[in-house]
Amino acid sequence: MSSAFEVRGGNRLQGEIVPQGAKNEALQIISAVMLTPEKVTISNIPDIVDVNLLIELLGDAGVKINRVSRDVCEFQADNIDLEYLQSAEFKKKSGRLRGSVMIAGPLLARFGKAFIPKPGGDKIGRRRLDTHIIGFEKLGAKFIYDSDDNFFRLETTGLKGTYMLLDEPSVTGTANIVMAAVMAEGTTTIYNAACEPYLQQLCKMLTRMGARIQGIGSNLLTIEGVKYLGGCEHSMLPDMIEIGSFIGLAAMTQSEITIKNAGVEHLGIIPEKFRQLGINLEIRGNDIYIPSQDTYEIQTFLDGSILTISDHPWPGFTPDLLSIVLVVATQAKGSVMIHQKMFESRLFFVDKLIDMGAQIVLCDPHRAVVIGLGRQHKLRGITMSSPDIRAGVSLLIAALSAEGKSTIQNIDQIDRGYQYIDERLRKLGADIKRV
């Protein structure tokens, strides 16, 4: 029996909250420790299921792990058990975790062989691995798919640098290819590379380990292969998805919240998108202050037409925050079209919001029009289930602003991405408990 959150909405929250380390950065950074036999120290690690599972998986594969504290961990991959990586146990465990695909690049680079399970995780449509595998093949890896146990095997006698144009700027795909290319012979050029802050963080970390990478922050990376990488220290950025979630939460619940240490210079267009919804926020140094606001009004385009907010690869708006924007718009004044381009079924949680009294027209799997209630009618609490991590938190925000009691089931989906979210919200005055 998985646990649920019981939420009584309507409280105005107040106080400070510190965002966790970035989940999407963690999965790449922690995989990169496999590239060196030397010690790597990583700090600001989020204490969440997906990340802890990956650390456990590395430990099973022979990486020495010293968890100095909940958010700091030392890794040393000087004695990897390649046999384990072909075992049934590894297949079973790694299949539960989409992030496990990220160890393929480092393993190929250092040992010439890697094993990838078919991805598990969210229910948000297909998550293709094509970009990863095609990239590895271009670097000279041979690829065998074992249909009996849904397993991909990769091997190489030596990776060689090459030019490649990615068919999509996949963040995990780019990261995996970069980790393989840093020790390939010669020069690798990756065009249409993802350039998210998380990927920039990975490239900076690899550079400190001795890699030669040019073009960090752009979509054209040039990598000169080196023979050996050494240890390093690395601290993760705050999670921008959490930061966006807290901005939305403050607006929906008319709360006064300060988000501390928000890594403001790495947030890109995120603050601007929330301002388009009419939310006041002040950047104070590295903190974001959101004053208590009775109402917020969605801006229109300059010609008066309805605002559209859509996702786009970085530096565009991240798809992970569209669910949050959608929920926040339900209580705004005005209307907005939410266009979710990248994933097929991320909008399928809007039926729960409609049950709560929101006015939303779901046009198709990718587009929804939200007609803001302008606080004329509060949402009402219901019992619901969370389909994926981001929708889960969006529903949690809706519940915290709603009248009456809501029950959110299947919250292990939320725990996969947000650490101690209930405790942290209680400190701000939220009425939320785990049952």
C-alpha positions in Angstrom: 0.0 0.0 0.0 1.7 3.2 -1.1 1.2 6.3 1.0 -0.9 9.4 0.3 -0.9 13.0 1.2 -3.9 14.4 3.0 -4.1 18.1 2.5 -6.5 20.8 3.9 -6.3 23.8 1.7 -6.8 27.5 2.3 -3.9 28.3 4.6 -1.7 31.3 3.6 1.9 30.2 3.9 4.8 32.3 5.1 8.5 31.9 5.6 11.7 30.8 3.9 12.4 27.7 1.9 15.6 26.4 0.5 15.5 24.4 -2.8 17.1 21.0 -3.0 20.0 20.1 -5.3 18.9 19.6 -8.9 17.6 16.1 -9.6 18.3 16.2 -13.3 21.8 17.3 -12.7 22.4 14.7 -10.1 21.8 11.7 -12.3 24.4 12.9 -14.8 27.0 14.1 -12.3 26.8 10.9 -10.2 27.2 8.8 -13.3 30.4 10.7 -14.3 32.2 9.3 -11.2 32.6 6.1 -13.2 35.1 7.9 -15.6 38.0 7.9 -13.1 39.6 5.6 -10.6 40.3 8.6 -8.3 38.0 10.0 -5.6 35.2 12.4 -6.6 33.3 14.4 -3.9 29.8 15.7 -4.8 27.8 18.1 -2.6 24.2 19.4 -2.6 22.9 16.0 -3.5 19.1 15.8 -3.3 17.9 13.1 -0.9 15.3 11.6 -3.3 14.4 8.1 -4.5 15.8 8.4 -8.0 19.2 9.7 -6.9 19.5 7.3 -3.9 18.7 4.3 -6.2 21.5 5.4 -8.6 24.0 5.7 -5.8 22.9 2.3 -4.5 23.3 0.8 -8.1 26.9 2.3 -8.3 27.7 0.7 -4.9 26.5 -2.7 -6.1 28.7 -2.3 -9.2 31.8 -1.9 -7.0 32.1 1.9 -6.5 33.3 2.8 -3.0 30.7 5.1 -1.5 31.1 7.3 1.6 28.0 9.3 2.5 29.6 12.0 4.5 26.2 13.6 5.2 22.7 13.5 3.5 23.8 15.9 0.8 27.6 15.1 0.5 29.0 11.9 -0.9 32.5 10.6 -1.8 32.8 8.2 -4.7 35.7 6.1 -5.8 35.3 3.9 -8.9 38.7 2.2 -8.8 37.4 -1.4 -8.8 34.3 -1.8 -11.0 32.6 -5.2 -11.1 31.8 -5.6 -14.8 30.3 -9.0 -14.3 27.7 -7.5 -12.0 26.6 -5.2 -14.8 25.5 -8.2 -16.8 23.7 -9.9 -14.0 19.9 -10.4 -13.7 20.0 -8.4 -10.4 21.4 -5.3 -12.2 18.9 -5.7 -15.0 16.0 -5.7 -12.5 17.3 -2.9 -10.4 18.4 -0.6 -13.2 15.1 -1.1 -15.0 13.3 0.8 -12.2 15.4 3.9 -12.8 15.5 5.9 -16.0 18.7 7.6 -14.8 20.6 4.3 -15.0 21.0 4.8 -18.7 23.5 7.6 -17.8 26.3 5.1 -16.8 26.6 3.8 -20.3 28.7 6.7 -21.6 31.3 6.5 -18.8 31.5 2.7 -19.0 32.0 2.7 -22.7 34.7 5.4 -22.4 36.6 3.6 -19.7 36.0 -0.1 -20.2 34.8 -0.4 -23.8 31.5 -2.1 -22.8 28.1 -1.0 -21.3 24.7 -2.4 -20.6 21.4 -0.4 -20.7 18.0 -1.6 -19.5 14.9 -0.4 -21.3 13.9 2.8 -19.5 11.3 2.8 -16.6 10.1 5.8 -14.6 7.4 8.3 -15.6 4.2 7.8 -17.6 4.6 10.8 -19.9 4.8 9.2 -23.3 7.8 7.6 -25.0 11.2 8.5 -23.8 13.4 7.4 -26.7 17.0 6.2 -26.3 17.7 6.7 -30.0 19.8 9.8 -29.5 22.1 8.0 -27.0 22.6 4.9 -29.0 23.1 6.6 -32.4 25.6 8.8 -30.8 27.5 5.9 -29.3 27.4 4.1 -32.7 28.9 7.2 -34.4 31.8 7.1 -31.9 32.4 3.5 -32.9 30.4 1.4 -30.5 28.7 -1.8 -31.7 25.1 -2.2 -30.4 23.2 -5.4 -29.7 19.6 -5.6 -28.5 18.6 -8.6 -26.6 14.8 -8.8 -27.0 14.6 -11.7 -24.5 15.3 -9.5 -21.6 14.8 -6.0 -23.0 18.5 -5.2 -22.7 20.9 -3.2 -24.8 24.6 -4.2 -25.0 27.2 -1.9 -26.3 30.9 -2.7 -26.9 33.9 -1.1 -28.6 37.5 -1.8 -29.2 38.2 1.9 -28.9 35.9 5.0 -29.4 37.0 7.5 -32.1 36.1 11.2 -32.3 33.8 12.3 -35.0 31.3 14.9 -36.1 27.6 14.4 -35.3 24.4 16.4 -35.5 21.9 15.2 -33.0 18.3 14.6 -34.2 17.0 16.3 -31.0 18.8 18.3 -28.3 18.2 15.6 -25.7 19.8 16.6 -22.3 20.5 13.0 -21.2 21.5 12.0 -24.7 24.0 14.9 -25.0 25.4 14.2 -21.5 25.8 10.5 -22.2 27.6 11.2 -25.6 29.8 13.8 -23.9 30.9 11.4 -21.2 31.8 8.8 -23.9 33.6 11.3 -26.1 35.9 12.9 -23.4 38.1 9.8 -23.6 37.6 8.9 -27.3 40.6 9.2 -29.6 40.7 12.5 -31.5 38.1 15.3 -31.7 34.3 14.9 -31.4 32.0 17.7 -32.5 28.4 17.6 -31.3 26.0 20.0 -33.0 22.4 20.6 -31.8 23.7 19.7 -28.4 21.5 20.4 -25.3 22.9 23.4 -23.4 20.9 23.3 -20.2 22.6 24.6 -17.0 22.8 20.9 -15.8 24.8 20.0 -18.9 27.0 23.0 -18.4 27.6 21.8 -14.9 28.6 18.4 -16.2 31.0 19.9 -18.7 32.6 22.1 -16.1 33.0 19.1 -13.8 34.6 17.0 -16.6 36.9 19.9 -17.4 38.1 19.9 -13.8 38.7 16.2 -14.1 41.0 17.0 -17.1 38.6 16.8 -20.1 39.0 19.3 -23.0 35.6 20.7 -23.9 34.9 23.9 -25.9 31.6 25.6 -26.5 30.1 25.0 -23.0 26.7 26.8 -22.8 26.2 26.7 -26.6 24.7 24.0 -28.8 28.0 23.3 -30.5 30.4 21.3 -28.3 34.0 20.4 -29.4 35.7 17.7 -27.4 39.3 16.7 -27.6 39.7 13.3 -26.2 42.2 12.6 -23.3 43.6 9.3 -22.1 42.9 9.8 -18.4 40.5 11.7 -16.1 41.2 12.5 -12.4 39.1 13.1 -9.3 37.5 16.4 -8.5 34.9 18.2 -6.2 31.6 19.3 -7.5 28.6 21.1 -6.0 25.2 20.9 -7.6 22.9 23.8 -8.6 19.6 24.3 -6.8 16.7 22.6 -8.6 15.0 25.1 -10.9 11.9 23.0 -11.2 11.5 23.2 -7.4 12.1 26.9 -7.5 9.4 27.4 -10.2 7.0 25.1 -8.1 7.5 27.3 -5.1 6.9 30.5 -7.0 3.6 29.0 -8.3 2.7 27.7 -4.8 3.2 31.2 -3.3 0.9 32.8 -5.9 -1.9 30.2 -5.7 -2.0 30.3 -1.9 -1.6 34.1 -1.6 1.5 33.5 0.5 4.6 35.5 1.3 7.6 33.3 0.6 11.3 33.8 0.2 13.2 31.2 -1.8 16.7 31.2 -0.4 19.9 30.5 -2.5 18.0 30.1 -5.7 21.0 30.1 -8.1 19.3 33.1 -9.8 21.8 33.5 -12.6 21.0 29.9 -13.8 17.2 30.3 -14.0 17.0 31.6 -17.5 13.5 32.7 -18.6 11.7 31.1 -15.7 11.1 34.2 -13.5 9.9 36.1 -16.6 7.3 33.4 -17.5 5.8 33.7 -14.0 5.7 37.5 -14.3 3.7 37.0 -17.5 1.1 35.3 -15.3 1.0 38.5 -13.3 3.0 37.2 -10.3 5.2 39.7 -8.5 8.6 38.5 -7.6 11.7 40.3 -6.5 15.2 39.0 -7.0 17.1 39.9 -3.8 20.8 38.9 -4.3 20.5 35.1 -4.7 17.1 34.9 -3.2 13.6 35.3 -4.7 11.0 37.1 -2.7 7.3 36.6 -3.5 5.0 39.0 -1.7 1.5 38.0 -0.7 -0.8 38.9 -3.6 -4.6 38.9 -3.6 -4.9 38.6 -7.3 -2.7 38.2 -10.3 -3.6 38.9 -13.9 -2.3 37.0 -17.0 -0.7 39.4 -19.5 -1.8 39.3 -23.1 0.5 39.7 -26.1 1.1 43.3 -27.2 -1.6 43.1 -29.9 -4.1 42.0 -27.2 -4.2 38.3 -28.3 -4.2 35.5 -25.7 -0.9 34.6 -24.2 0.6 31.2 -25.2 3.2 29.6 -23.0 5.0 26.6 -24.6 8.1 24.6 -23.8 11.3 24.7 -25.7 14.8 23.3 -25.3 17.0 25.6 -23.2 17.3 28.6 -23.1 13.5 28.3 -23.7 11.0 27.4 -21.0 11.4 23.9 -19.5 8.6 21.4 -20.1 8.9 20.4 -16.4 7.3 23.6 -15.3 4.3 23.7 -17.7 2.2 21.7 -15.3 2.9 24.2 -12.6 2.1 27.2 -14.9 -1.2 25.5 -15.9 -2.3 25.0 -12.3 -1.3 28.6 -11.3 -3.3 30.0 -14.2 -6.5 28.4 -12.9 -6.8 31.1 -10.2 -5.4 34.0 -12.3 -7.5 36.7 -14.0 -7.5 36.1 -17.8 -6.8 33.2 -20.0 -3.7 31.4 -21.3 -3.0 28.6 -23.8 -0.5 26.0 -22.5 1.2 24.2 -25.4 3.2 21.2 -24.3 5.3 20.2 -27.4 7.8 17.7 -26.1 5.7 15.0 -24.3 2.5 13.3 -25.4 0.7 12.8 -22.1 1.8 15.4 -19.7 -1.5 17.2 -19.8 -3.6 14.3 -18.9 -3.8 15.3 -15.3 -6.1 18.3 -16.1 -9.2 16.1 -15.6 -8.4 16.2 -11.9 -8.3 20.0 -11.9 -11.6 20.1 -13.8 -13.1 17.9 -11.1 -11.8 20.5 -8.6 -13.7 23.2 -10.4 -11.1 24.6 -12.7 -12.1 25.9 -16.2 -9.8 24.2 -18.6 -10.4 23.2 -22.2 -8.1 20.3 -23.2 -7.8 20.8 -27.0 -5.6 17.7 -27.7 -2.8 15.8 -25.9 -0.5 18.8 -26.4 -2.7 21.9 -25.8 -4.9 23.2 -23.0 -6.7 26.6 -22.6 -7.0 27.7 -19.0 -9.7 30.3 -18.3 -8.7 31.8 -15.0 -11.3 31.9 -12.1 -9.7 35.0 -10.7 -10.4 33.7 -7.2 -14.2 34.2 -7.8 -14.5 30.5 -7.0 -12.1 28.4 -5.0 -11.1 25.0 -6.2 -12.6 22.2 -4.1 -10.7 19.4 -2.5 -11.0 15.9 -4.1 -9.3 12.5 -4.0 -6.9 12.1 -6.8 -3.8 10.1 -7.9 -0.5 11.5 -9.3 0.5 10.3 -12.8 4.1 11.7 -12.9 6.4 13.7 -10.7 5.6 17.2 -12.0 1.9 16.7 -12.2 2.0 15.4 -8.7 3.4 18.6 -7.3 1.0 20.6 -9.5 -1.9 18.7 -7.9 -0.4 19.3 -4.5 -0.3 23.0 -5.1 -3.9 22.9 -6.3 -4.9 21.1 -3.1 -3.1 23.6 -0.9 -5.1 26.4 -2.5 -8.4 24.5 -2.5 -11.3 24.5 -0.1 -11.7 21.5 2.1 -9.7 18.2 2.2 -7.8 16.6 -0.7 -6.2 13.2 -0.8 -3.4 12.7 -3.3 -2.5 9.0 -3.8 0.5 7.4 -5.5 2.8 10.0 -3.9 5.9 7.9 -4.4 5.9 9.6 -7.8 6.3 12.9 -5.9 9.0 11.5 -3.6 11.0 10.4 -6.7 11.6 14.1 -7.4 11.1 16.2 -4.3 12.8 15.6 -0.9 10.8 15.8 2.3 8.3 18.0 0.5 5.6 17.6 3.2 7.9 18.5 6.1 9.2 21.6 4.3 5.7 22.8 3.4 4.5 22.2 7.0 7.3 24.6 8.2 5.7 27.3 6.0 2.3 26.6 7.6 0.7 24.1 5.2 -1.8 21.6 6.5 -0.4 18.4 4.9 0.2 15.0 6.3 1.4 11.6 5.0 -1.1 8.8 5.6 
